[in-house]
Amino acid sequence: MYTSTKSGAIPCFCTTVKKLSRLLARKYDDVLARSGINVTQLAVMRCISRRQGEPLARIADELEMDRTSLYRAIAPMVRNGWLNMVDGIGARSRTAIITRKGAQVLAKAGKSWDRIQDRLIGRFGKTKWIALVAELNKLAECAEAVSETQEQHPEAKQ
C-alpha cells in the first residue's frame, strides 16, 4: 500500500487505517452497487436490524458515529423507503424501523456482501483475519485509553 512516510519512519495509525478503510469501502461498494446500497448504509441497516426499537443514539455508539453523521446516512434510506423514523420514549429519542422494501434491499445486499467478504477472507486467510480482528479490537481499546488519559491529564505526553 502506498505510504507517504519517510523511509524508516513509523506510519501514522490513523492514516494507515483510514487509507485501508477507503480502499475496502470502494471494493465493497463496487460489489454492493447492484443492490443499490453502499457499505455504510448496509452497516447502518444491519445495526438497526440487530437493535430494533432502540434509540438511534445507541446505533451511533455501536457504529462509532456521531449522531449527525448517522442522521445524514439515514436520510437517503428514509427517502428511498427503506426505513421509517419513529419517535421514541423521550422527546429527543428517535428510532428507525426497516420497511419491507428495506428488508428486500438488505437481503439482496447481504448476498453480495457475503461474496466479497468470503473472497477477501479466502485470499487473506481465515486464521490471519481472526487474529487481525483481535488486534484491531486491541487498537480500539488503546485509542480509547489514550483519549481518556488525555482528557484526565491534558499535560500528559503521548
Helices and strands as residue ranges (DSSP letters): H 13-32, G 33-35, H 39-50, H 56-62, H 67-79, E 83-87, E 94-98, H 100-124, H 126-152
